[in-house]
Amino acid sequence: MALPSPRTPLVRTSPADTAPSGAARTGAPPAGGARARRTPARRLADRGLFFAETLRTFRTTGAVTPSGRPLAQALAAPLAERTGRPRAVLEVGAGTGAVSRVLAGLLGPEDTLDLVESNPRFARVLAADLRADPRFADLGERVGLIAAPVQELDPAARYDVIVSGLPFTNFHPDEVSELLARYLTALGPGGRLTYFGYRGTTRLRAVFGSSRSLARHSGVVHVLDTFQRAHSVGCRTVWGNVPPARVWQLRAPADGIPGPDRTERP
């Protein structure tokens, strides 16, 4: 399957306070600088940053802690299926890189990975990791950071796998519909999209939310159900995450043929 290359510059402007030196998409430099794996202190710092950003921007952050490894592995599942050809991978809402590091570890020798993160504080953390963490640095120019909203991506870019960490249930139904349609358009024929939602959010909103919030949430659930019925190829619950999360996998149409109906795996 021949796809237009997504490795051209996708965005040419970036938030002023991100670490990259001007271009929003910054590839990791060649190995040779300070390189170190993450320490317990660094993981604790990431959790602290997530909690602070949740308090500051809950609508776009949507979580109080980075995704756990079981959830990250479930989101990265399409990459475990080897195709024998180079794959282009996109992660939207990369945060501090919890899922990004799992994706990087599953890349084949010619695969590429683009990380999208519009929060400037998270983007600074990711930019530093592209240089210091060997899981990224060893990939060189095959991994890059796009410090801008996903809406600013080059509409001509195409990917084989898209992983979304955006908190859909915090958005308006029209925003979710637009995002999912954009993802499916950005996927090549038969490409895979994975995303997740925390279990129990409907019950929590029914108890603690306003009637307007509950109506908006119900609208989002309806949008998600519509896309899932048309394109889902799998759904599983990750009980080992805190809180437990449900991961959906959607497939872009291949030659105009929609994917099978959704299924629930234990």
C-alpha positions as CSV (number, residue, x, y, z in Angstrom):
1,M,0.0,0.0,0.0
2,A,1.7,3.2,-1.2
3,L,1.0,6.2,1.1
4,P,2.1,9.8,0.9
5,S,4.9,10.4,3.3
6,P,3.9,11.9,6.6
7,R,7.6,12.8,7.4
8,T,7.5,16.2,5.7
9,P,7.1,19.1,8.1
10,L,3.4,19.0,9.2
11,V,3.3,22.2,11.2
12,R,5.6,25.2,10.9
13,T,4.7,27.1,14.1
14,S,4.8,26.0,17.7
15,P,4.0,27.4,21.2
16,A,6.7,29.9,22.3
17,D,7.5,28.1,25.5
18,T,8.2,24.6,24.1
19,A,11.7,23.2,24.1
20,P,12.1,22.8,20.3
21,S,14.0,25.7,18.7
22,G,11.4,27.0,16.4
23,A,9.9,24.1,14.3
24,A,6.9,22.4,15.8
25,R,8.0,19.1,14.5
26,T,11.3,18.2,16.0
27,G,13.2,15.0,15.2
28,A,15.4,13.5,17.8
29,P,19.1,14.3,17.1
30,P,21.7,11.6,16.6
31,A,22.8,9.7,19.7
32,G,25.7,11.2,21.6
33,G,24.3,13.6,24.1
34,A,23.2,12.9,27.7
35,R,21.1,9.7,27.6
36,A,19.4,8.0,30.5
37,R,16.3,5.9,31.2
38,R,13.6,7.1,33.4
39,T,14.1,6.9,37.1
40,P,11.4,6.5,39.8
41,A,11.9,10.2,40.7
42,R,11.2,11.1,37.0
43,R,8.1,8.9,36.9
44,L,6.8,10.6,40.1
45,A,7.5,14.0,38.5
46,D,5.5,13.0,35.4
47,R,2.6,12.1,37.7
48,G,2.8,15.4,39.5
49,L,2.8,17.3,36.2
50,F,-0.2,15.3,35.0
51,F,-2.1,16.1,38.2
52,A,-1.2,19.8,38.0
53,E,-2.3,20.0,34.3
54,T,-5.6,18.2,35.2
55,L,-6.4,20.9,37.7
56,R,-5.4,23.6,35.2
57,T,-6.8,22.2,32.0
58,F,-9.0,19.3,32.8
59,R,-11.0,19.5,29.6
60,T,-8.0,18.8,27.4
61,T,-6.0,16.7,29.8
62,G,-8.7,14.4,31.0
63,A,-6.6,12.2,33.3
64,V,-4.8,12.7,36.7
65,T,-2.0,10.3,35.9
66,P,-0.2,9.0,32.8
67,S,-1.6,5.8,31.2
68,G,-0.3,2.6,32.8
69,R,1.7,0.1,30.9
70,P,-1.2,-2.4,30.4
71,L,-3.3,0.4,28.8
72,A,-0.4,1.5,26.7
73,Q,0.2,-2.0,25.4
74,A,-3.5,-2.4,24.5
75,L,-3.4,0.9,22.6
76,A,-0.3,-0.1,20.8
77,A,-1.7,-3.6,19.8
78,P,-1.9,-2.9,16.0
79,L,1.9,-2.5,15.9
80,A,2.4,-6.0,17.2
81,E,1.0,-7.2,13.9
82,R,4.0,-7.2,11.5
83,T,3.2,-6.3,7.9
84,G,6.6,-6.7,6.3
85,R,6.5,-3.1,5.0
86,P,7.3,0.3,6.6
87,R,4.6,1.8,8.7
88,A,3.8,5.4,9.6
89,V,2.4,5.8,13.2
90,L,0.8,8.8,14.7
91,E,0.0,9.4,18.4
92,V,-2.3,12.3,19.3
93,G,-2.3,13.6,22.8
94,A,1.1,12.0,23.7
95,G,1.2,13.7,27.2
96,T,4.5,12.8,28.9
97,G,5.1,9.8,26.6
98,A,3.8,6.8,28.6
99,V,2.2,5.3,25.5
100,S,4.9,6.8,23.2
101,R,7.6,4.8,24.7
102,V,5.7,1.5,24.2
103,L,5.0,2.5,20.6
104,A,8.7,3.3,20.0
105,G,9.7,-0.1,21.3
106,L,7.4,-1.8,18.8
107,L,8.6,0.1,15.7
108,G,10.2,-1.9,12.9
109,P,13.5,-0.9,11.4
110,E,11.8,1.4,8.8
111,D,8.7,2.5,10.8
112,T,8.2,6.1,11.7
113,L,6.4,7.8,14.7
114,D,4.9,11.3,14.9
115,L,3.9,12.5,18.4
116,V,1.3,15.3,18.6
117,E,1.1,17.2,21.9
118,S,-0.4,20.7,22.0
119,N,0.1,21.3,25.8
120,P,3.4,23.2,25.9
121,R,4.4,21.8,29.3
122,F,3.9,18.2,28.1
123,A,5.7,19.1,24.9
124,R,8.7,20.3,26.7
125,V,9.0,17.0,28.5
126,L,8.6,15.1,25.3
127,A,11.2,17.2,23.5
128,A,13.7,16.5,26.2
129,D,13.0,12.8,26.1
130,L,13.6,12.7,22.3
131,R,17.1,13.7,23.0
132,A,17.9,11.9,26.3
133,D,15.9,8.7,26.3
134,P,17.6,6.0,24.2
135,R,14.2,4.5,23.3
136,F,13.6,7.7,21.3
137,A,17.1,8.9,20.6
138,D,18.2,5.6,18.9
139,L,15.4,6.1,16.4
140,G,16.9,9.4,15.2
141,E,14.8,11.2,12.5
142,R,12.2,8.4,12.5
143,V,10.5,9.9,15.6
144,G,9.3,13.5,15.8
145,L,7.3,15.9,17.9
146,I,4.5,18.1,16.6
147,A,3.8,20.7,19.3
148,A,0.5,21.9,18.0
149,P,-3.2,20.9,17.9
150,V,-4.1,17.8,15.8
151,Q,-6.3,20.1,13.7
152,E,-3.2,21.7,12.3
153,L,-1.8,18.5,10.8
154,D,-1.1,18.4,7.1
155,P,-4.4,17.0,5.6
156,A,-2.3,15.1,3.0
157,A,-0.5,13.1,5.6
158,R,-1.4,9.4,5.8
159,Y,-0.7,6.9,8.5
160,D,-1.0,3.1,9.0
161,V,-1.7,3.3,12.8
162,I,-3.2,6.2,14.8
163,V,-3.3,6.1,18.6
164,S,-5.5,8.8,20.2
165,G,-5.1,9.7,23.9
166,L,-7.6,12.6,23.7
167,P,-10.4,12.7,26.4
168,F,-13.4,12.4,24.0
169,T,-16.0,12.5,26.8
170,N,-14.7,16.0,27.8
171,F,-15.5,17.4,24.4
172,H,-18.6,18.5,22.5
173,P,-20.2,15.8,20.3
174,D,-19.5,17.8,17.2
175,E,-15.8,18.0,18.1
176,V,-15.6,14.2,18.6
177,S,-17.3,13.5,15.3
178,E,-14.9,15.9,13.5
179,L,-11.9,14.3,15.2
180,L,-12.9,10.7,14.4
181,A,-13.7,11.6,10.8
182,R,-10.3,13.3,10.6
183,Y,-8.5,10.2,12.0
184,L,-10.2,7.8,9.6
185,T,-9.4,10.2,6.6
186,A,-5.7,10.3,7.7
187,L,-5.5,6.5,7.8
188,G,-4.5,4.6,4.7
189,P,-6.9,1.8,3.5
190,G,-7.3,-0.7,6.3
191,G,-5.3,1.4,8.7
192,R,-6.0,1.1,12.4
193,L,-7.2,3.6,15.0
194,T,-7.1,2.9,18.8
195,Y,-8.5,5.1,21.6
196,F,-9.7,4.6,25.1
197,G,-12.3,5.8,27.6
198,Y,-12.5,5.2,31.4
199,R,-15.2,2.9,32.6
200,G,-18.0,4.2,34.8
201,T,-17.9,7.8,33.6
202,T,-21.6,7.8,32.7
203,R,-22.6,6.8,36.2
204,L,-20.3,9.4,37.7
205,R,-21.7,12.2,35.6
206,A,-25.2,11.1,36.4
207,V,-24.4,11.4,40.1
208,F,-22.1,14.5,40.2
209,G,-22.7,16.3,36.8
210,S,-25.1,18.9,35.8
211,S,-28.0,18.1,33.4
212,R,-26.1,20.0,30.7
213,S,-23.0,18.0,31.3
214,L,-24.9,14.7,31.2
215,A,-26.6,15.7,27.9
216,R,-23.3,16.5,26.3
217,H,-21.8,13.3,27.5
218,S,-24.7,11.3,26.1
219,G,-24.2,13.0,22.8
220,V,-20.5,12.0,22.8
221,V,-21.4,8.4,23.6
222,H,-23.9,8.4,20.7
223,V,-21.2,9.7,18.3
224,L,-18.7,7.1,19.5
225,D,-21.3,4.3,19.1
226,T,-22.0,5.4,15.6
227,F,-18.4,5.2,14.5
228,Q,-17.9,2.0,16.4
229,R,-20.8,0.3,14.7
230,A,-19.4,1.2,11.3
231,H,-15.7,0.6,11.8
232,S,-14.9,-1.3,15.1
233,V,-12.8,-4.5,14.8
234,G,-12.3,-5.0,18.6
235,C,-12.9,-3.8,22.1
236,R,-11.3,-4.8,25.4
237,T,-11.3,-3.7,29.0
238,V,-7.9,-3.1,30.6
239,W,-8.7,-3.8,34.3
240,G,-5.1,-3.3,35.3
241,N,-5.2,0.4,34.6
242,V,-6.1,3.0,37.2
243,P,-9.0,3.6,36.6
244,P,-10.0,0.6,34.4
245,A,-10.3,1.7,30.8
246,R,-12.0,0.3,27.7
247,V,-9.9,0.3,24.5
248,W,-11.5,0.4,21.1
249,Q,-9.9,-0.4,17.8
250,L,-11.3,0.9,14.5
251,R,-10.3,0.1,11.0
252,A,-10.4,2.6,8.1
253,P,-12.4,1.4,5.1
254,A,-10.5,-0.8,2.6
255,D,-11.7,-0.2,-0.9
256,G,-14.9,1.3,0.5
257,I,-15.8,-1.8,2.5
258,P,-16.5,-1.0,6.2
259,G,-15.0,-3.1,9.0
260,P,-17.0,-5.7,10.8
261,D,-19.3,-4.9,13.7
262,R,-17.7,-4.4,17.2
263,T,-16.9,-7.3,19.4
264,E,-16.1,-7.4,23.1
265,R,-13.1,-9.5,24.2
266,P,-12.7,-10.6,27.8
